[in-house]
Amino acid sequence: MDSQRRLVLFRRLSLAGAALAATVVVLGAWVRLTDAGLGCPDWPGCYGHLYPQADHNFSKAIHEMIHRYFASTLGAIIVGLLAWALWNRKASGQPLKAVALLFVLVCLQGALGALTVTLLLKPLIVTAHLLGGLSTLGILWWLSLTPERRELSSREAALRKFALLGLVALALQIALGGWTSSNYAAVACPDLPTCQQSWWPHMDFRDAFVLWRGLDIDYTGGVLANPARIAIHVTHRIGALTVGLILITLGATTFARAQGRALKVVGGLLVCAVLLQIGIGVSMVHFGMPLVLATMHNAGAALLVVCTVALLRLLWPEPAAGPEATVTARPGAAAAGSVRPA
């Protein structure tokens, strides 16, 4: 099998992993939102079994174990990707460092999954677990994309720092969202655009962002007083508006400056993804935090990660010069190339 064919298969496996990672993120949200995070008090099994038994709280336990089954399958795919990358490390274009980072990350995710249970849903661990899951998704998606082979225009290249800023801002907002959810602060403000019928309600910021509290505290249902939860929720709203503005500006600017069609499309999709996420967030408050919308909010975060990573991939194409540059025989093909799962 030639190196290009092996690379195509590697990217397809990465794409399958990315789809599974997105599923795991949504399932993790479902487990947390149905209060099933401690449905299995041990790890990796459930009350000492690989499948929940009927003599325990089966409905919660099965939610947790389904999430673990999917996460374990994802781990196996990542191990396979690492073995593939090591075997083909001398092949042209075969990524290795990113795959090694991915393997380390999934090992950390396994440890965080265990700590989530043993430390009784400690918010810092739950939030770190969410960030790890979305980081896994982002790296797998990056590996699945075939880079364009062209030279960026100066206007396009100027977007690189802006795109990196957008990724950092998105990561911070996702962390804040995880902190809001794990501290059960999503219901602290049942009205919009005000909170508790006030534009600036009484809030306790000092207690709201204490990252580490004592051990053996069961965080199911939350332990913070309402003023601290309100502070978390209001901060999350402010962050959503700020990050939303950054990403919408990034997407619109990309659409306006891009010369390649793929870059224009991804810029437009990023704007649509932000508007969709804001719409889901507003609907959650309006309809009283229904489970389906709350789960969709996590799926929306995954979509934002996918769009932002695709934008970054397009802004770091392969050089147009080289032995493979002659592959694009059509006039203008290099300028209008596409990023696609191989």
C-alpha positions in Angstrom: 0.0 0.0 0.0 1.5 3.4 -1.0 2.0 6.2 1.5 -0.8 8.4 0.2 -3.3 5.5 0.5 -2.2 4.9 4.1 -2.6 8.6 4.9 -6.1 8.5 3.5 -7.0 5.6 5.7 -5.4 7.3 8.7 -7.6 10.4 8.1 -10.7 8.3 7.8 -10.0 6.6 11.1 -9.4 10.1 12.7 -12.7 11.2 11.3 -14.4 8.2 12.9 -12.7 9.1 16.1 -13.8 12.7 15.9 -17.5 11.6 15.4 -17.2 9.3 18.4 -15.5 12.0 20.5 -18.4 14.3 19.8 -20.8 11.5 20.8 -18.9 11.0 24.1 -19.1 14.7 24.9 -22.9 14.8 24.4 -23.3 11.5 26.4 -21.2 13.0 29.2 -23.5 16.0 29.3 -26.5 13.7 29.4 -25.0 11.7 32.3 -24.3 14.9 34.3 -27.7 16.5 33.6 -29.7 13.3 34.5 -27.7 13.2 37.9 -26.2 9.9 36.8 -22.6 10.9 37.4 -22.5 8.8 40.5 -24.8 6.1 39.1 -21.8 3.8 39.4 -19.8 4.7 42.5 -16.7 2.6 41.4 -14.5 2.7 38.3 -14.1 1.3 35.7 -16.9 -1.2 36.5 -20.3 -0.6 38.1 -20.7 -2.1 41.6 -18.0 -4.6 40.6 -19.6 -5.6 37.2 -18.9 -4.6 33.6 -22.7 -4.2 33.1 -25.1 -2.6 35.7 -27.2 -5.0 37.8 -30.9 -4.7 38.4 -30.5 -4.6 42.2 -29.0 -1.1 42.0 -30.3 2.1 40.5 -30.3 0.7 37.0 -31.6 3.7 35.1 -28.7 6.0 36.3 -26.1 3.2 36.2 -26.9 2.3 32.6 -26.5 6.0 31.6 -23.0 6.1 33.1 -21.9 2.8 31.7 -23.0 3.6 28.2 -20.9 6.7 28.4 -18.0 4.6 29.6 -18.5 2.0 26.8 -18.3 4.8 24.2 -15.3 6.4 25.9 -13.5 3.1 26.0 -14.1 2.5 22.3 -12.7 6.0 21.6 -9.6 5.2 23.6 -9.1 2.1 21.5 -9.3 4.1 18.3 -6.7 6.5 19.6 -4.4 3.7 20.6 -4.9 2.4 17.0 -4.0 5.8 15.5 -0.9 6.0 17.6 0.2 2.5 16.5 -0.6 3.4 12.9 1.4 6.7 13.1 4.4 4.9 14.7 4.4 2.2 12.0 4.2 4.7 9.2 6.2 7.5 10.8 8.6 7.7 7.8 5.8 8.2 5.3 5.4 11.6 3.8 2.8 13.7 5.5 2.1 11.2 8.4 1.4 13.2 11.6 3.1 11.8 14.7 3.5 14.5 17.4 -0.2 15.4 17.3 -1.1 11.7 17.7 1.3 11.3 20.6 -0.3 14.3 22.3 -3.7 12.8 21.6 -2.7 9.6 23.3 -1.4 11.4 26.4 -4.6 13.4 26.5 -6.9 10.3 26.4 -4.9 8.8 29.2 -5.4 11.9 31.3 -9.1 11.7 30.3 -9.3 8.2 31.7 -7.8 9.4 35.0 -10.1 12.4 35.2 -13.1 10.1 34.5 -12.1 7.9 37.5 -11.5 11.0 39.7 -14.9 12.4 38.7 -16.5 9.4 40.4 -14.1 9.0 43.3 -14.0 12.7 44.2 -17.8 12.9 44.0 -18.3 15.2 41.1 -15.8 17.9 42.2 -16.5 20.8 39.9 -12.8 21.4 39.0 -12.4 17.7 37.9 -15.8 17.7 36.0 -14.8 20.9 34.1 -11.3 19.6 33.3 -12.9 16.4 32.0 -15.2 18.5 29.7 -12.2 20.5 28.4 -10.3 17.3 27.8 -13.1 15.8 25.9 -13.5 18.8 23.6 -9.7 19.0 23.1 -9.7 15.3 22.1 -12.4 16.2 19.6 -10.5 19.1 18.2 -7.2 17.2 17.7 -9.0 14.3 16.0 -10.9 16.7 13.7 -7.6 18.4 12.9 -6.0 15.1 12.0 -8.9 14.1 9.8 -8.7 17.2 7.6 -6.8 17.2 4.4 -4.7 20.4 4.3 -5.0 22.7 1.3 -1.9 23.1 -0.9 -1.8 26.8 -1.7 -0.3 30.1 -0.5 -2.4 32.4 1.7 -2.9 36.0 0.6 -1.6 38.6 3.0 -5.2 39.4 4.1 -5.8 35.8 4.9 -2.5 35.3 6.7 -3.4 38.3 8.9 -6.3 36.3 10.3 -4.1 33.7 12.0 -3.6 35.6 15.3 -7.3 36.5 15.4 -8.2 32.8 14.9 -5.9 31.8 17.7 -7.4 34.4 19.9 -10.8 33.1 19.0 -9.8 29.5 20.0 -8.4 30.7 23.4 -11.6 32.7 24.1 -13.7 29.7 23.2 -11.8 27.4 25.5 -12.2 29.9 28.4 -15.9 30.1 27.8 -16.3 26.4 27.6 -14.4 26.1 30.9 -16.8 28.7 32.4 -19.8 26.7 31.0 -18.5 23.5 32.6 -18.0 25.4 35.9 -21.6 26.7 35.6 -23.0 23.2 35.0 -20.9 21.4 37.6 -21.9 23.9 40.3 -25.6 23.6 39.3 -25.7 27.3 38.6 -27.6 27.1 35.3 -30.9 27.6 37.0 -29.7 30.5 39.2 -31.1 33.1 36.8 -34.5 32.0 35.5 -35.2 35.2 33.5 -33.7 37.1 30.6 -32.2 39.6 30.0 -32.2 40.3 33.7 -31.3 37.9 36.5 -33.6 37.5 39.5 -35.5 40.5 38.1 -32.5 42.6 38.5 -29.8 43.9 36.1 -27.1 43.4 38.8 -28.5 41.0 41.5 -26.7 40.3 44.8 -23.7 38.1 43.9 -20.9 36.4 45.9 -17.9 36.3 43.5 -15.5 35.4 46.3 -17.2 32.0 47.0 -18.2 31.4 43.4 -14.8 30.7 41.9 -13.0 28.7 44.7 -11.4 26.0 42.5 -10.7 23.4 45.2 -12.6 22.7 48.4 -12.2 19.9 50.9 -12.3 16.2 50.0 -15.3 13.9 50.7 -17.8 16.6 49.7 -20.6 15.2 47.6 -21.3 17.8 44.9 -24.5 16.2 43.6 -27.0 19.1 43.5 -24.3 21.6 44.3 -23.0 23.0 47.6 -22.9 26.8 46.9 -25.3 29.3 48.2 -27.6 31.1 45.7 -25.6 34.4 45.6 -22.5 32.4 44.5 -24.4 30.5 41.9 -25.9 33.7 40.5 -22.3 35.1 40.3 -21.3 32.1 38.2 -24.3 32.3 35.9 -24.0 36.1 35.3 -20.3 35.7 34.5 -21.1 32.9 32.1 -23.6 35.2 30.3 -21.1 38.0 30.1 -18.6 35.6 28.7 -21.0 34.3 26.2 -21.7 37.8 24.8 -18.0 38.6 24.7 -16.8 35.4 23.1 -19.8 35.4 20.8 -18.8 38.8 19.5 -15.2 37.7 19.0 -16.2 34.6 17.0 -18.9 36.3 15.0 -16.4 39.1 14.1 -13.8 36.4 13.2 -16.2 34.5 11.0 -17.5 37.6 9.2 -14.0 39.0 8.7 -12.8 35.6 7.4 -15.8 35.5 5.0 -14.9 39.0 3.7 -11.2 38.5 3.3 -11.0 34.9 2.1 -10.0 34.1 -1.5 -10.5 30.4 -1.2 -14.0 29.1 -1.2 -13.5 26.7 1.7 -12.3 29.5 3.9 -15.4 31.6 3.1 -17.7 28.6 3.9 -16.1 27.9 7.2 -16.2 31.6 8.2 -19.9 31.6 7.5 -20.5 28.3 9.3 -18.7 29.7 12.4 -21.1 32.7 12.5 -24.1 30.4 12.2 -22.7 28.1 14.9 -22.3 31.0 17.3 -25.9 32.3 16.6 -27.2 28.8 17.1 -25.5 28.4 20.4 -26.7 31.7 21.7 -30.2 30.8 20.6 -30.0 27.5 22.5 -28.8 29.3 25.6 -31.7 31.8 25.5 -34.2 29.0 24.9 -32.9 27.1 27.9 -33.6 30.0 30.2 -37.0 30.7 28.5 -38.2 27.2 28.7 -36.9 26.4 32.2 -33.7 24.4 31.4 -35.2 21.3 29.7 -32.9 18.3 29.4 -32.9 18.2 25.6 -31.9 21.8 25.2 -29.3 21.6 28.0 -27.7 18.6 26.2 -27.9 20.4 22.8 -26.0 23.3 24.4 -23.0 20.9 24.9 -23.4 19.7 21.3 -23.3 23.4 20.3 -20.0 23.8 22.1 -18.6 20.8 20.2 -19.8 22.3 16.9 -18.0 25.6 17.7 -14.8 23.6 18.4 -15.2 21.9 15.0 -15.7 25.1 13.1 -12.9 26.9 14.9 -10.4 24.0 14.3 -11.5 23.8 10.6 -10.8 27.5 10.3 -7.3 27.1 11.8 -6.6 24.2 9.5 -7.5 26.3 6.5 -5.2 29.1 7.7 -2.2 26.8 7.9 -2.2 25.1 4.5 0.7 23.1 3.0 3.1 25.2 0.8 2.1 25.4 -2.8 5.6 24.7 -4.0 6.9 21.2 -4.0 6.8 17.9 -5.9 3.1 17.5 -5.3 2.1 21.0 -6.3 1.6 19.9 -9.9 -1.3 17.7 -8.9 -3.7 20.7 -9.1 -4.0 20.9 -12.9 -7.1 23.0 -13.2 -6.6 26.8 -13.4 -7.4 28.3 -10.0 -7.6 24.9 -8.2 -4.9 25.9 -5.7 -6.8 29.0 -4.7 -10.2 27.3 -4.3 -9.0 24.1 -2.7 -11.0 22.4 0.0 -10.5 21.0 3.5 -12.3 17.7 3.5 -12.2 14.5 5.5 -10.1 12.2 3.4 
